[in-house]
Amino acid sequence: MVSHLYFGLYSYEVGGLTVQDNEFHDNVLYGIDPHTRSHNLLIERNVVHDNGKHGIILAEDCVESVIRQNVVYDNQHHGIVLYLRSDRNLVEGNEVFGNAAQGVNINESSGNTIRGNSVYDNLESGIGVGQTAQDNVVEQNQVRGNQQDGVRLVSEATQTTVRENVIGETPATASTSTATARSTSPTTRSSAAAPA
């Protein structure tokens, strides 16, 4: 158990780190924060909750990593974040719920895949892609009961593929997204706030 610290876990220019089977909670800022050129990480089967800002954030050139099968809930901003050139990452099979903003947030990062996650009951959107994020794929997720949008694409989020998701209030009333949606220009909706 990792709790009551400023960052639960912080890394700087670390490669090949594995973070498995831990609980991160009640940290001042982030639960898990690989930062600045950390790469080839595996963040798996952790429980991350009640942190002061984000549950898990890859920030500033964190690339080619996997965030898989974590339970991320009740954090004071986003649940899982990919921020500022955190490219070519896989976010898969996570349960993300009850966060104060978005469940999963991608900003200024490209080539990521968000697949097979259960994202529900977050106070803003379930999954947000914005602020010049490019070439990201959002597929096969269950997204329901979020207070705003199921999936939100804003602020020059270009070449985003959204396919085969179930998006709705409950599984019984949800619709399945089977077509590929390609975002090629910014929308007129307001941008989500930057996670840093």
Order of alpha helices (4+ residues) and beta strands (2+ residues): beta-beta-beta-beta-beta-beta-beta-beta-beta-beta-beta-beta-beta-beta-beta-beta-beta-beta-beta-beta-beta-beta-beta-beta
